[in-house]
Amino acid sequence: MNTANVRCCRQEKPYRLSTSIRREGLVSPTTRSTFRKLATNLTVRTIAEVWQSHNFAPIPDDEMRYTDTSVRRTTFESYAAAVDWSDRAHVSRALRAFEDIIRTGKREGWTGSWLDEVTAKLEQDGLVIDEHGRITGVPMRAAPPLDTPTGSRPRGSRISEVTRRRIFDLLRRQGTNWSGGLDEIAFLMRLYDLQALPSTDSRFTTAERDIVQHRYNNQDWEDDWIYDDARFALTQGPDETLLGFLAEVIHPAVRTDTTEVQQLLAGFNEALARDGYALVQRATISGFPVYEGRPLPDAGSERRQPARREVQPSRHLSAVREPTAPIPAKPASHVTAPVREFARSERKDYACDRLPIPHGGQADVFRATHKPTGATVALKQLRGRPPAERQIARMRREIVVGRHLDGHPHAMPVLDADPNHRWFVMPYAETTAEHCRPELSELPALRALLDALCSVLTSAHESGWIHRDIKPANILRLDGRWVLADWGIVRRPRGQTTDPQRTRVGVRFGTDGFAAPELAQDAHAATQAADIYSIGQLIGWAVTGDMPQINLPLIPKSGPWRTVVRAATQRDPAHRPATVQELQRLIVQETETPPQPPLLQAEELIKSIGAGSSVAAHELVALAAAHTDDAPLYCDLLLTLPPANLAPALLAGPGQAAEVVRAMATLVGTHRPPERGEVDAVIMWLMNIAQAAVDAGELDLLEECCNGAFEWDGDWDQWIPQRHIADWLLTLTGDSASSVAAALRRHPACAAHFSHLAGTFRIDHRIQAAIGVATEGQPQNPAV
């Protein structure tokens, strides 16, 4: 446990909202009233769906203090009144509902100055609306941070709330479970003392009880609740607290998928670099890296320098970059933040190499130096003096989509841009997929590239953007990860296209061989299927080493990729996978070997047991204990194995053996109606294991066997097993007899089957008493 973080959290006290904040909330009543007025443009059903999609429920009619002749405004207010406007988590969800209303208005073309009015109201609350209708910013009425004077930042804190929000949005967008493979309590206890932190629920005194109740019992907290919970000081708190949290998110004990760890690490570091921090490796565990947060070199002094710093000399290279020996550049995560900080849309801030990097298309890409910081970047600039309007429109789209996807680890970010859309700046990438073809012919490398590509395309497609020019040259390796670039011919979301020539037929879009056939017919009507076709051709190129031909699928002759490419490159778009997620599922299905079913694994182990293997029986017991719900494994296979072959392995782990025995007794009859012969076999199997438990003195295992066998005998009255059990009862003495007698008392119907033993002097007196009580029908006490 990180004791520094625990000490920090113990000192923090929950803040109290000021009276005005509690009364008015983080979003002012006038802003809420403005959205309530907009609700008159919606149906009652739509209003309810908008709120309910963000987990709000209306308050009862008898609690409503708002009266209005409009049913729509009243419906809106019934949900708005359920929001705690002083609670950050509540307000965050309510703003998402407001965003839905704004997007509906834009989509349906509401008339009037409603958007200007909403924008003005939100700005008064410290919030802004971007071009996509998203509401961002920090509410002006936000409560002060923990342990700080009103309006000041936490002591020693350099990481801004903007950076923190970007990190949390990254985790939300990727659907990342912050606790990884651990449950949330176990994860948080690595960082915090949950017994010392208070509860927000008056019924409990500790944070641990609070979390258990609301995350495990009620399940009424959202998955990302931790980010806005003031007790854990992630949104507003010391830098060390957030850095420690992020380091734990990618700790090898928390997250085992190394690809996911690297994606998260890249995203975290790009965001943190803006405030002078990075997560760096400090140690390894079993060969896997462990990270910690550290300030970037000279980060403190760099932040104190004025904006107009001395220009450093730039290097002009006369030779074009060779793909086999790329010119070293600063890691992108360390370059992005300072370039963004000093970006001012001035072309003179960048000194370009004399010759462009070979690129093609309607723009040149130069390796450049950002003069204010000395950072190495790439500058993309339109050709022609002046450039054509179509060229400018395409670069404008590329800039817009780059900023829309900003923050995604597999999207090329735009760092600076010309207001007139004639050039823009991006990080300098080491190489492209085009230059890595031999590497990509290997399945793991190609899978890593495709996972990255599908990830960024999923985000783009969800917003309506279709790339339309996916090819090896447009997939770059940046800071150790693959990113998709060159969105110049991207198709905008429906309703946003302004190109008057968009419907031209016969004009080919994309790159020959990689472009989908339909792009030559009506590129504007292209769907996700066009990008999926290009991915299929990309796979064919990587696997075969051949360049694809126009409208001819490049299908490998054999191997796991053949089916994937065939499905992705169908001429009819409707016959391709509908989404990149569906394509990913097909890739996994075809390229990953599924785990062998337990039944088949058990068959192989039984063969090994027959061949004299000394460990196969132990592996079989472990397999059965891991699949206690697999009836065929138990009833069709395990039951046929002589107990003598399995007993030593069971006795080697009595606790595990008890699980196997309990499952055997429970699973009979669950996958087919039991027959008497099968019931006989189960009882005899359990009794043989019971005898082995007697010989080994394993009383818990003995009782588990007896409970299962006696219950089946009591229900089915099986004569053949009863003769065996009767003879066995006569042999028991000592602790074993006591345990069996207790089991007989718990199953009086079975004990009554042995009434003929009640008067014999050869049987242990405790077993004799249990049989006698069952025979006489006296009340039983199963707990005895």
VENMO-V787848 format. One record per pair of residues at least 24 apart in sequence whose ideal C-beta (glycine too) atoms are under 7 Angstrom apart, sorted by the first residue. I is the first residue (numbers start at 1). J is the second residue. D is the distance in whole Angstrom. If there is no record, write none. Layout:
I_J_D, I_J_D
This chain:
1_189_7, 1_190_6, 1_191_7, 2_191_5, 2_244_5, 4_240_7, 5_191_5, 5_192_6, 5_240_7, 5_241_6, 5_244_5, 6_192_6, 6_193_5, 8_238_6, 8_241_6, 9_192_5, 9_193_7, 9_197_6, 9_233_6, 10_193_7, 10_196_5, 11_147_7, 12_146_5, 12_147_6, 12_233_6, 13_147_7, 14_198_7, 14_230_6, 15_143_6, 15_144_6, 15_146_6, 15_230_7, 17_86_5, 17_143_5, 21_86_6, 21_141_5, 21_143_6, 22_86_5, 24_141_7, 25_85_2, 25_86_5, 25_141_7, 26_85_6, 26_86_6, 26_88_7, 26_91_5, 26_139_4, 26_141_5, 26_142_6, 27_85_6, 27_91_6, 27_125_5, 27_139_6, 28_124_7, 28_125_5, 30_121_6, 31_121_4, 31_122_6, 31_125_6, 32_80_6, 34_117_6, 34_118_6, 34_121_5, 35_98_5, 35_101_6, 36_73_5, 36_76_5, 36_77_6, 36_80_7, 38_101_6, 38_105_7, 38_114_6, 39_72_5, 39_73_6, 39_76_4, 40_70_6, 40_72_5, 40_73_6, 41_105_7, 41_110_6, 42_72_6, 42_104_7, 44_71_6, 44_72_6, 44_75_5, 47_72_6, 47_75_5, 47_76_5, 48_75_7, 50_97_5, 50_100_5, 50_101_6, 51_79_4, 51_97_5, 54_93_5, 54_96_5, 54_97_5, 55_93_6, 56_82_6, 56_83_7, 56_93_7, 57_82_6, 58_82_6, 88_228_5, 89_225_7, 89_228_5, 91_139_7, 92_228_7, 95_135_5, 98_135_6, 99_133_5, 99_134_6, 99_135_6, 102_129_6, 102_133_4, 103_133_4, 106_133_6, 132_404_7, 145_236_4, 146_230_6, 146_233_6, 146_236_6, 146_237_6, 154_236_6, 154_237_6, 154_238_6, 156_238_6, 156_239_7, 157_238_6, 157_239_5, 158_239_6, 158_275_5, 158_276_6, 159_239_5, 159_242_6, 159_272_7, 159_275_5, 159_277_7, 160_275_6, 161_235_6, 161_236_7, 163_271_5, 163_272_7, 163_274_6, 163_275_5, 164_234_7, 164_235_6, 164_242_6, 166_271_5, 166_407_6, 167_268_6, 167_271_5, 168_224_7, 168_227_4, 169_407_7, 170_267_5, 170_407_6, 172_224_6, 173_459_7, 176_264_7, 178_226_6, 178_249_6, 180_249_7, 180_254_4, 180_255_4, 181_254_6, 181_255_7, 181_256_6, 182_254_6, 184_211_6, 184_215_6, 185_211_6, 185_212_7, 187_248_7, 187_254_6, 190_248_6, 191_244_6, 191_245_6, 191_248_6, 192_232_7, 197_231_5, 198_231_7, 207_231_6, 239_277_7, 243_277_7, 243_293_3, 246_279_6, 247_279_6, 247_291_5, 247_292_5, 247_293_6, 250_291_6, 251_290_6, 252_285_5, 252_288_4, 252_290_7, 259_448_6, 259_451_6, 262_480_7, 262_481_7, 263_409_5, 263_481_7, 266_333_7, 266_409_5, 266_479_6, 266_481_5, 267_409_4, 269_333_4, 270_333_5, 270_336_6, 273_333_5, 273_334_6, 273_336_6, 273_337_4, 274_337_4, 274_340_7, 274_341_7, 276_300_7, 276_303_6, 278_333_7, 296_334_6, 307_342_7, 309_372_6, 311_371_5, 311_372_7, 312_371_7, 312_374_4, 314_351_4, 314_369_4, 314_371_6, 315_369_7, 316_351_7, 316_353_6, 316_354_6, 317_353_5, 318_354_6, 320_355_5, 320_357_6, 320_358_6, 321_357_6, 321_367_6, 323_431_6, 323_435_4, 326_430_5, 326_431_6, 327_367_7, 329_376_4, 329_428_5, 330_375_6, 330_376_6, 331_479_5, 332_427_4, 332_478_5, 332_479_4, 333_479_5, 335_375_4, 335_376_7, 335_377_7, 335_427_6, 336_413_6, 336_415_6, 336_427_6, 338_373_4, 338_375_6, 339_370_5, 339_373_6, 339_375_5, 339_377_6, 339_415_5, 339_416_7, 339_425_7, 340_415_6, 342_372_4, 342_373_6, 343_415_6, 343_416_4, 345_416_6, 345_417_6, 345_418_6, 345_419_5, 347_418_7, 347_423_6, 350_379_5, 350_425_7, 352_379_6, 361_488_7, 362_391_5, 363_395_7, 367_428_6, 376_428_5, 377_415_7, 377_425_5, 377_426_7, 377_427_6, 377_428_5, 378_426_5, 378_427_7, 378_428_5, 378_429_7, 379_423_6, 379_425_5, 380_423_6, 380_424_6, 380_426_7, 381_422_7, 381_423_4, 382_422_5, 382_423_7, 387_422_6, 392_421_5, 392_422_7, 393_499_7, 394_488_4, 394_489_6, 395_421_5, 395_422_7, 395_424_7, 395_488_6, 396_421_4, 397_487_7, 397_488_7, 397_490_5, 397_492_7, 398_487_5, 398_488_5, 399_424_5, 401_465_5, 401_487_4, 401_490_5, 402_487_7, 404_463_7, 405_456_7, 405_459_6, 405_460_6, 408_456_5, 408_459_6, 409_481_6, 410_452_4, 410_455_5, 410_456_4, 410_481_7, 410_482_6, 410_483_5, 410_484_6, 411_456_5, 411_483_6, 411_484_6, 412_476_7, 412_483_5, 412_484_7, 412_485_4, 427_478_6, 429_476_4, 429_477_6, 429_478_4, 430_477_5, 431_477_5, 432_472_6, 432_473_5, 432_475_6, 432_476_5, 433_472_4, 433_475_4, 434_472_4, 434_473_5, 437_542_6, 437_545_6, 440_542_4, 441_542_6, 441_543_6, 441_545_7, 443_591_6, 446_539_7, 446_542_5, 447_591_7, 449_475_7, 449_482_5, 450_587_6, 452_481_6, 452_482_4, 453_482_7, 453_484_6, 453_535_7, 454_580_4, 454_583_7, 454_584_5, 456_484_5, 457_531_6, 457_580_5, 458_580_5, 458_581_6, 461_528_5, 461_580_7, 463_493_6, 464_493_3, 464_494_6, 465_490_5, 465_492_7, 465_493_6, 466_490_7, 466_491_4, 466_526_5, 466_527_7, 466_528_7, 466_530_6, 466_531_6, 467_531_5, 468_509_6, 468_510_5, 468_519_6, 468_523_7, 468_526_6, 468_530_6, 469_510_5, 469_511_6, 470_514_6, 470_531_6, 470_534_4, 470_535_6, 470_538_6, 471_511_5, 471_514_4, 471_534_7, 471_538_7, 472_538_7, 472_541_7, 491_524_7, 491_526_6, 497_524_6, 512_550_5, 513_537_6, 513_547_6, 513_548_4, 513_549_6, 513_550_6, 514_538_7, 514_548_6, 517_551_5, 517_571_6, 518_573_6, 527_573_6, 528_579_6, 528_580_7, 529_573_4, 529_576_5, 532_568_5, 532_576_5, 532_577_6, 532_580_6, 532_583_6, 533_568_6, 533_569_6, 533_576_7, 535_568_6, 535_583_7, 536_565_5, 536_568_3, 536_569_4, 537_569_6, 539_564_6, 539_565_5, 540_565_5, 560_590_5, 560_591_5, 563_590_5, 564_590_5, 598_623_6, 598_627_5, 598_630_5, 598_633_5, 599_632_6, 599_633_5, 599_637_6, 602_633_6, 602_637_5, 603_637_7, 606_641_6, 609_645_6, 617_645_6, 617_646_6, 617_648_7, 617_649_4, 618_649_5, 618_652_6, 620_649_7, 621_646_7, 621_649_5, 621_650_6, 621_653_7, 621_656_6, 621_657_7, 621_660_6, 622_656_7, 624_660_5, 625_656_5, 625_659_5, 625_660_6, 628_659_6, 628_663_4, 631_667_4, 631_670_5, 631_671_4, 632_671_6, 634_663_6, 634_664_5, 634_667_5, 635_667_6, 635_668_6, 635_671_7, 635_678_7, 638_664_7, 639_681_6, 639_682_7, 639_685_6, 643_685_6, 643_688_4, 643_689_5, 647_689_6, 647_692_4, 650_689_6, 651_692_6, 651_696_5, 651_698_6, 654_698_5, 654_700_6, 654_701_5, 657_701_5, 658_700_6, 658_701_6, 658_704_5, 661_686_7, 661_689_6, 661_701_7, 661_704_5, 661_705_5, 661_708_6, 662_704_6, 662_708_7, 664_708_7, 665_708_3, 665_711_7, 665_712_7, 676_716_7, 676_718_7, 679_712_6, 679_716_5, 679_718_6, 680_718_5, 680_720_6, 680_721_6, 682_712_6, 683_709_5, 683_712_5, 683_713_6, 683_718_6, 683_721_4, 684_721_6, 684_724_7, 687_724_6, 687_725_6, 687_728_7, 691_728_7, 694_736_5, 699_735_6, 699_739_5, 702_736_6, 702_739_5, 703_739_5, 703_743_6, 706_740_6, 706_743_4, 707_743_6, 707_746_7, 710_743_6, 710_744_7, 710_747_4, 710_750_4, 711_747_6, 713_750_5, 713_753_6, 714_747_5, 714_749_3, 714_750_4, 717_753_6, 722_753_5, 726_754_6, 726_757_6, 729_754_7, 729_757_6, 729_763_6, 729_767_6, 730_762_5, 730_763_6, 732_764_6, 732_767_7, 733_764_6, 737_764_4, 737_766_6, 737_767_6, 738_766_6, 740_767_6, 741_766_4, 741_767_5, 741_770_4, 742_784_7, 744_770_4, 744_771_7, 744_774_7, 745_770_5, 745_780_6, 745_782_7, 745_784_6, 746_782_5, 748_774_4, 748_780_5
